[in-house]
Amino acid sequence: MLKRVDEAFGAVALPSVLEVAAFHGVSREQTRIMFDEVAARLRRELQRLTLSRGGLADAVLALKGQATDRDGEHGASSLSALVLGPPHAARVFAAHIARRARVSPEQAEALLPVVVEEHAAAVAKRAEPELYQIHVRIPAAAGGGPACMYAEISEAIRTRAGAGPFRRKVLVRRVRAAIADAAQFPDRGPMAWLAQGALTPFVAAWRTTRPLLVGRGA
C-alpha cells in the first residue's frame, strides 16, 4: 500500500503523485511498485556513498540540495540526481521500472521524476531533525538556516575540524546513522557492506542448488 510509504517517511504528498499517475494511466499498485524500486535504489546509493568520509560529506550536501531547492530544479548534488544519474542512466532505470511495474516506457519516464522527487524529499525531511541536533553542537555553526547546516556538517566531516564535542569518528557515525535511519538502510561499516556483497552470489547459488543436493522435501 502507498500508505506504508507515507507512514514510513512522514508527510508525503501522495495525492499529487496519484493524480499524475492517473493522468498517465498508471494504477495505484503500479505506482507503489515504482515507489519501492526508487526507495531501494536510493538506499543502495546512499549506503555505498556513505561508506567513506568524503562520500558521507557528499551525501550531506545531497540532502541539502533536496531540502533547500523549492522550485523542483535540483542540482547534480541532490538526492534526486543520485537516484536518476545522468540522462542515459535515467533512461535505463526508467526501462527497468517499466518492466517491474508493467507499464510502458513512456509512462515510466513520465512518472519516474515525480516519484523520485517525492521520495527524496521525504528522506531529506526525515533526516533533518537529527542533523539539526548534530549541527547545534558544532561550535563553528553560524546558525544561518538549512543551507548553512548541511554545508557546515559536510565541512566538519571532510576536514575533521570544528566538530566540537564530537570525537573524530563520533561525528561520522552520528551523521551516517541519521541518513541510514532516514533512508532505511542498515547502518553498517565498509567491511560488513563488502562482505554482504561478496556473499550474495553464493547465497543465491545455494538457494538454487539446495533442492537438487538435499532433495525438494528438505
C-alpha positions in Angstrom: 0.0 0.0 0.0 1.1 3.5 -0.7 0.0 4.4 2.8 3.0 2.3 4.0 5.4 4.7 2.2 3.6 7.7 3.8 3.8 6.2 7.3 7.5 5.3 6.8 8.6 8.7 5.6 6.2 11.2 7.1 4.1 13.7 5.2 4.5 12.8 1.6 2.2 14.5 -0.9 0.9 11.2 -2.3 -2.3 12.6 -3.8 -0.2 14.7 -6.2 1.7 11.6 -7.3 -1.5 9.6 -7.8 -3.0 12.5 -9.8 0.0 12.4 -12.2 -0.2 8.6 -12.2 -3.9 8.6 -13.1 -3.3 11.1 -15.9 -0.8 8.7 -17.5 -2.9 5.6 -16.9 -0.8 4.2 -14.1 -2.6 2.3 -11.4 -2.1 2.7 -7.6 -0.4 -0.7 -7.4 1.9 0.1 -10.3 2.8 3.4 -8.6 3.6 1.5 -5.3 6.0 -0.7 -7.2 7.7 2.3 -8.6 8.0 3.8 -5.1 9.5 0.5 -3.9 12.1 0.5 -6.7 13.1 4.1 -6.2 13.4 3.6 -2.4 15.6 0.5 -3.0 17.8 2.3 -5.4 18.2 5.3 -3.1 19.1 3.0 -0.2 21.8 1.3 -2.2 23.3 4.6 -3.5 23.3 6.2 -0.1 24.7 3.1 1.7 27.5 2.9 -0.9 28.2 6.7 -0.8 28.3 7.0 3.0 31.0 4.2 3.4 33.8 6.8 3.1 34.3 10.1 4.9 34.3 12.1 1.7 31.2 10.2 0.4 29.4 10.9 3.6 30.2 14.6 3.3 28.8 14.5 -0.3 25.6 12.7 0.9 25.0 15.5 3.4 25.3 18.1 0.6 22.9 15.9 -1.5 20.4 16.2 1.4 21.0 20.0 1.3 20.3 20.1 -2.4 17.0 18.3 -1.8 15.9 20.3 1.2 16.7 23.8 0.1 15.6 23.9 -3.6 11.9 24.8 -3.7 11.4 25.1 -7.4 11.9 21.4 -8.2 15.1 22.0 -10.2 17.7 20.3 -8.2 21.4 20.4 -9.0 23.8 17.5 -9.6 24.3 17.0 -5.8 20.7 16.4 -4.8 19.2 13.0 -3.8 17.1 13.1 -6.9 20.2 13.3 -9.1 21.8 10.5 -7.0 18.8 8.2 -7.9 18.4 9.2 -11.6 22.0 9.9 -12.5 22.9 11.3 -16.0 20.3 11.2 -18.7 21.4 7.8 -20.1 21.3 6.2 -16.7 17.9 7.7 -16.0 16.5 6.1 -19.2 18.0 2.7 -18.3 16.4 3.0 -14.8 13.1 4.1 -16.3 13.2 1.0 -18.6 13.8 -1.2 -15.5 10.9 0.5 -13.7 8.7 -0.1 -16.7 9.4 -3.9 -16.7 8.9 -4.2 -12.9 5.7 -2.1 -12.7 4.4 -3.4 -16.1 3.9 0.0 -17.6 5.1 1.4 -20.9 8.5 3.1 -21.1 6.7 6.3 -21.9 4.6 6.0 -18.7 7.7 5.2 -16.6 9.7 8.2 -18.0 6.7 10.5 -17.3 6.1 9.4 -13.7 9.5 8.4 -12.5 10.8 12.0 -11.8 7.7 12.7 -9.7 8.1 9.6 -7.7 11.8 10.2 -7.2 11.1 13.8 -6.1 8.5 12.8 -3.6 10.6 10.0 -2.0 13.9 12.0 -2.0 12.1 15.0 -0.4 10.7 12.7 2.3 14.1 11.2 3.1 15.6 14.7 3.4 12.8 15.8 5.7 13.2 12.7 7.8 16.9 13.3 8.3 16.7 17.0 9.1 15.8 16.9 12.8 18.7 14.6 13.8 21.1 16.6 11.6 19.9 19.8 13.3 20.7 18.3 16.7 24.2 17.5 15.4 24.6 20.9 13.9 23.8 22.9 17.0 26.7 21.2 18.8 29.3 22.2 16.2 31.0 25.4 17.5 31.6 26.8 14.0 27.9 26.7 13.2 26.7 30.1 12.1 23.0 29.3 12.5 22.2 30.6 9.1 19.4 28.1 8.3 19.2 24.8 6.4 21.8 25.7 3.7 24.4 26.5 6.4 23.5 23.5 8.4 24.2 21.0 5.7 27.3 22.8 4.4 28.8 23.1 7.9 28.2 19.5 8.8 29.7 18.4 5.5 32.8 20.6 6.0 33.3 19.3 9.6 33.2 15.7 8.3 35.5 16.4 5.3 38.1 18.5 7.2 37.9 16.7 10.6 37.9 20.2 12.2 35.3 22.2 14.1 33.4 19.2 15.2 33.1 20.5 18.8 32.3 17.8 21.4 32.3 15.0 18.8 35.4 12.8 18.7 37.0 12.1 15.3 34.8 9.1 14.5 31.7 10.0 16.5 30.5 12.8 14.1 30.8 10.4 11.2 28.9 7.7 13.0 26.1 10.1 14.1 25.6 11.6 10.7 25.7 8.2 8.9 23.2 6.8 11.4 20.9 9.8 10.8 21.0 9.2 7.0 20.6 5.4 7.4 17.5 5.9 9.5 16.0 8.4 7.1 16.6 6.2 4.0 16.1 2.9 6.0 19.3 1.1 5.1 21.4 -0.9 7.7 24.0 1.3 9.4 27.0 -1.0 8.7 30.6 -0.2 8.1 32.6 -0.8 4.9 33.7 -4.3 5.8 30.2 -5.5 6.5 29.0 -4.0 3.3 31.8 -5.6 1.3 31.2 -9.0 3.0 27.5 -8.8 2.1 28.3 -8.1 -1.5 30.8 -10.9 -1.7 28.4 -13.4 -0.1 25.3 -12.5 -2.1 26.2 -14.6 -5.2 27.0 -17.6 -3.1 23.7 -17.3 -1.2 21.8 -17.0 -4.4 23.6 -20.1 -5.9 22.9 -22.1 -2.7 19.2 -21.3 -2.9 19.1 -22.5 -6.5 21.1 -25.7 -6.0 20.0 -26.8 -2.5 16.8 -28.6 -3.7 18.9 -30.6 -6.1 21.5 -31.5 -3.5 19.4 -32.3 -0.4 16.0 -33.0 -2.0 13.0 -30.8 -2.5 11.4 -32.1 0.6 14.3 -30.8 2.8 
